[in-house]
Each structure stands twice: as structure tokens, then as C-alpha cells.
Amino acid sequence: MKFILKGDLDDKIVDRVIHLTMTKLCPIAAMLGEIAEPKWGYELIKEDKPRTTRNS
């Protein structure tokens, strides 16, 4: 799963929120995590700045 976010967002906060969502808060991701190893990543698009891409 890949999240694409645009705006003036803090990379560390985005990383933490997505990690918590995929490991603790989303019941579907938690259920899938019991039988598979879900992978996720994100792309952070900051206006007038280079893109930051991160994968788990």
C-alpha cells in the first residue's frame, strides 16, 4: 500500500502516523498482519521542494 501526501507535512510525524495506523489502529491491517507481512510506504510531496519517498 502506498500513501501519497501533499503539503507542508513533517516527515517524522507522517512516518509515525502511518506506522501506527498500519500496526495498531487499522483493524483490517492488524488482521492481515496475523497471516501475512503487509508492506506500506509513502510519498510526501512538498510544494517547491524535492519529493521524499519512504518504504517500510
N, C-alpha and C positions, 0 to 999 in steps of 0.2 A: 504494500500500500504506500502510495506517495502523496504527501500533503504539499500543496503549493500555496504559499502565503505571500501576500504583497503588502508592503507598508514599512513604516519605521518601527520594526519589532526587534527586541533584544534576542540575539541568537541563543543565549543560555536559557532564557525563560521559555522560548519556543521549544527548545530541546527537552526541557524538563516537563512541560505541559503535555507534549506528545508522548513522552515516555510514560508518564503517569496514566494518561488516558489508555494507552495500549497495554499496560501491565496491570492496572488496578481498577480503573473507573469504568471501562467499557466491558459489559458482561459478555458480549459476543467474542471480543478479543481474548478475554480471560478463559472462556470455554474452549476456544480454538487452541489456546496456548497449552491446554492439557493434552492434546492429541497431536499437535504439530508445533513447528517453530515459526511463528509468523514473523515476517520481516517488514520493516517500515522505514521510511525516510522522509525527508522534507527538502523543499527548495524554498529559500527565503529570497524574495525579490525586493530589493530596496531601491527606491527611485533614485536615479542618477548615481548609483553605486553598483559595483560588480555583484553578481549573484553568489550566494552561499549555498552549497549543496551538502547535505549530510545524510548518511545512511546508517541504519542500526546494524 
